[in-house]
Amino acid sequence: MIIFFERVTHCNTVLCFSSFLNVDLIQCTNEMNVNIPQLADTLFERTANSSWVVVFKALITTHHLMMYGNERFIQYLASRNTLFNLNNYLDKSAMQGYDMSTFIRRYSRYLNEKALSYRLVAVDFTKMKRGIDGVMRTMNAEKLLKTLPIIQNQHDALLDFDANPNELTNGVINAAFMLLFKDSIRLFAAYNEGIINLLEKYFDMKKNQCKEGLDMYKKFLARMTKLSEFLKVAEQVGIDQGDIPDLTQVSVRIMLIAFNYFVLYIFYD
């Protein structure tokens, strides 16, 4: 196992480990005789390496398995008290090391937040059932108000990666950005459906829930601006425009109606 991960996360900025990720490693997580904690812990050990390339590849491999591996993998990550402790990580060996270390710190924070979300709600927001009968559209108001802030936190951590096209200069960081892009689309879908459900339930909510819900909707609109910037970067680095969603925001008029209703509810109820 250790030798396998050394091959996957070696010190080479040319990303040539996709075949391992797509076949061998994902298949490993589906084998009942594979020790998932040992597999994950081996990846954690690789993040203690001094080379930014090795650390970044270990994070990418972890993210890939969270997305495509057996659910036992993310369940184990969510069960741990701590995942990646890379807030102070810095590769001083070369100028590129300084630059990439910034994104390693941001990327690790997102993966920590993704695992925390799973711990709190026992589901991966990027994989949940969507549509009119999906999880976020059918959730009751009380649970919705508890769940939306968790999505918001994960969404914020993802967008905090904050790379511009000029910084996506090698295959390693590009691979991380591509996984983040895929997560952003699915996470936004869950987030958007939660907000739609929130607005549909708004006029039946209690007074304190209305205020909380309106605040969440305002935060949603603010995040859409930042997500639009993220998707512009995706388009500029060559991601097919057909894969990039059209971010049609929930009508501002609806927000104003909800706000007026809340004011009237307070003063005339």
C-alpha positions in Angstrom: 0.0 0.0 0.0 2.8 2.5 0.9 4.7 1.7 -2.3 1.5 2.2 -4.3 0.9 5.7 -2.7 4.5 6.6 -3.3 4.0 5.9 -7.0 0.7 7.9 -7.0 2.1 10.9 -5.1 5.7 11.1 -6.3 7.6 14.4 -6.7 6.7 15.1 -10.4 4.5 18.0 -11.4 3.4 16.1 -14.5 0.1 14.6 -13.5 0.4 11.0 -14.6 -1.6 9.2 -11.8 -5.1 9.5 -13.2 -5.2 5.9 -14.3 -4.3 4.7 -10.8 -7.0 6.9 -9.3 -9.7 5.8 -11.8 -9.1 2.1 -11.6 -6.8 0.7 -9.0 -7.4 2.9 -6.0 -11.1 3.4 -6.4 -11.5 -0.4 -6.8 -9.5 -0.8 -3.5 -12.1 1.1 -1.6 -14.8 -1.4 -2.8 -12.9 -4.4 -1.6 -14.1 -5.6 1.7 -10.7 -6.9 2.7 -9.1 -3.5 2.2 -8.4 -1.7 5.5 -9.9 1.8 4.8 -8.4 3.4 7.9 -4.9 2.2 6.9 -5.5 3.5 3.3 -6.6 6.9 4.6 -3.8 7.1 7.2 -1.2 6.4 4.5 -2.5 9.4 2.6 -2.3 11.6 5.8 1.3 10.5 6.2 2.1 11.7 2.7 0.9 15.2 3.6 3.8 15.4 6.1 6.3 15.4 3.1 8.4 18.5 2.6 7.6 18.6 -1.2 4.5 20.6 -2.2 4.0 18.2 -5.1 3.7 15.1 -2.9 1.4 16.9 -0.4 -0.8 18.3 -3.2 -1.1 14.9 -4.8 -2.0 13.3 -1.5 -4.8 15.8 -1.1 -6.0 15.3 -4.7 -6.0 11.5 -4.2 -8.0 12.0 -1.0 -10.5 14.2 -2.7 -10.9 11.8 -5.6 -11.7 9.0 -3.3 -14.2 11.1 -1.4 -15.9 11.7 -4.7 -15.7 8.4 -6.4 -14.6 5.8 -3.9 -16.7 3.6 -1.7 -18.7 5.6 0.9 -16.8 3.8 3.6 -13.8 6.1 2.8 -15.6 9.4 3.5 -17.4 7.8 6.5 -14.0 7.0 8.0 -12.7 10.6 7.3 -15.8 12.0 8.9 -15.3 9.9 12.0 -11.9 11.3 12.7 -11.5 14.2 15.1 -8.9 15.8 12.8 -8.0 15.4 9.2 -5.4 17.7 7.6 -3.5 20.1 9.8 -1.8 22.1 7.1 -2.7 25.7 8.1 1.0 26.5 8.5 2.3 24.4 5.6 5.1 26.0 3.5 7.5 24.5 1.0 10.5 26.9 1.0 12.6 24.8 -1.5 11.7 27.0 -4.5 9.5 30.0 -5.5 6.8 27.7 -6.9 6.7 26.0 -3.5 5.8 29.2 -1.8 3.0 29.8 -4.4 1.6 26.3 -4.3 1.7 26.1 -0.5 -1.0 28.8 -0.3 -3.3 26.6 -2.4 -2.4 23.5 -0.4 -3.5 25.3 2.8 -6.8 26.4 1.2 -7.5 23.0 -0.4 -6.9 21.1 2.8 -9.4 23.4 4.6 -12.0 22.5 2.0 -11.4 18.8 2.4 -11.7 19.2 6.2 -15.0 21.1 5.7 -16.3 18.4 3.3 -15.6 15.7 5.8 -17.2 17.8 8.6 -20.3 18.3 6.6 -20.7 14.5 6.2 -20.2 14.1 9.9 -22.9 16.6 10.7 -25.6 15.4 8.2 -24.4 11.8 7.4 -24.6 12.6 3.6 -22.4 14.0 0.9 -24.2 17.1 -0.4 -22.6 16.5 -3.8 -24.2 13.0 -4.1 -27.7 13.5 -2.6 -30.8 13.0 -4.6 -31.9 16.1 -6.4 -35.1 17.3 -8.1 -38.5 18.2 -6.9 -38.6 15.0 -4.7 -35.0 15.3 -3.7 -33.5 15.6 -0.2 -33.2 19.4 -0.1 -36.6 20.1 -1.7 -38.5 17.9 0.7 -36.7 18.7 3.9 -38.9 20.2 6.7 -38.3 23.8 7.8 -36.6 23.1 11.1 -34.1 20.7 9.6 -33.6 22.9 6.5 -32.6 25.9 8.7 -30.0 23.7 10.4 -28.7 22.2 7.2 -28.3 25.3 5.0 -25.6 26.8 7.1 -23.6 23.6 6.8 -23.8 23.8 3.0 -22.9 27.5 3.2 -19.7 26.7 5.1 -18.6 24.0 2.7 -19.5 26.3 -0.2 -17.4 29.1 1.3 -14.4 26.8 1.9 -14.5 25.6 -1.7 -14.6 29.2 -3.2 -11.8 30.3 -0.8 -9.5 28.2 -3.1 -9.6 31.5 -5.1 -7.2 30.7 -7.9 -7.0 32.9 -11.0 -6.1 31.5 -14.5 -2.5 32.7 -14.2 -2.0 30.7 -11.0 -3.2 27.4 -12.6 0.2 26.8 -14.0 0.8 23.0 -13.7 -1.0 19.7 -13.9 -1.2 19.2 -10.2 -3.1 22.4 -9.2 -5.2 22.0 -12.4 -6.3 18.5 -11.2 -7.3 20.0 -7.8 -9.2 22.8 -9.5 -11.1 20.3 -11.7 -12.2 18.3 -8.7 -13.3 21.5 -7.0 -15.2 22.6 -10.1 -17.1 19.3 -10.2 -17.9 19.6 -6.5 -19.0 23.3 -6.9 -21.6 22.3 -9.5 -23.1 19.6 -7.4 -22.9 21.6 -4.2 -24.6 24.6 -5.8 -27.4 22.3 -7.0 -28.1 21.1 -3.4 -27.7 24.7 -2.1 -30.0 26.1 -4.7 -32.7 23.5 -4.1 -32.5 24.2 -0.4 -33.1 27.9 -1.0 -36.0 27.1 -3.3 -37.5 25.0 -0.5 -36.9 27.7 2.0 -38.8 30.3 -0.1 -41.6 27.9 -0.7 -42.0 27.3 3.1 -41.2 30.9 4.0 -44.8 32.1 4.5 -45.6 29.2 6.8 -42.6 29.7 9.1 -42.6 31.1 12.6 -41.5 34.6 13.1 -38.0 33.8 14.3 -37.6 31.2 11.4 -38.6 33.9 8.9 -35.8 36.2 10.0 -33.3 33.4 10.0 -34.5 32.2 6.6 -34.3 35.7 5.1 -30.7 36.1 6.3 -29.8 32.8 4.7 -31.3 33.9 1.4 -29.3 37.2 1.5 -26.1 35.1 2.1 -27.1 32.9 -0.8 -27.2 35.9 -3.2 -23.8 37.1 -2.0 -22.3 33.7 -2.6 -23.7 33.5 -6.1 -21.5 36.5 -7.0 -18.4 34.7 -5.8 -19.4 31.5 -7.5 -19.9 33.4 -10.8 -16.2 34.5 -10.5 -15.1 31.0 -9.8 -17.0 29.7 -12.9 -15.4 32.4 -15.1 -12.0 31.1 -14.1 -13.2 27.6 -15.0 -14.2 28.8 -18.5 -10.9 30.7 -19.0 -8.9 27.6 -18.3 -10.7 25.6 -20.9 -13.6 23.8 -19.2 -16.3 23.4 -21.7 -19.0 26.1 -21.5 -21.7 23.4 -21.7 -20.5 22.0 -18.4 -20.8 25.4 -16.7 -24.3 26.1 -15.3 -26.2 29.4 -16.0 -26.5 30.9 -12.6 -29.9 32.4 -12.7 -30.4 33.8 -9.2 -33.6 33.4 -7.3 -35.5 36.6 -8.0 -34.6 39.6 -5.9 -38.3 40.5 -6.0 -39.1 37.3 -4.0 -36.5 38.4 -1.4 -38.2 41.8 -1.1 -41.7 40.2 -0.8 -40.3 37.9 1.9 -38.7 40.9 3.7 -42.0 42.9 3.5 -43.9 39.9 4.8 -41.5 39.6 7.7 -41.9 43.3 8.6 -45.7 43.1 8.4 -45.6 39.9 10.5 -43.7 41.7 13.3 -45.7 44.8 13.5 -49.3 43.7 12.6 -49.5 40.1 13.9 
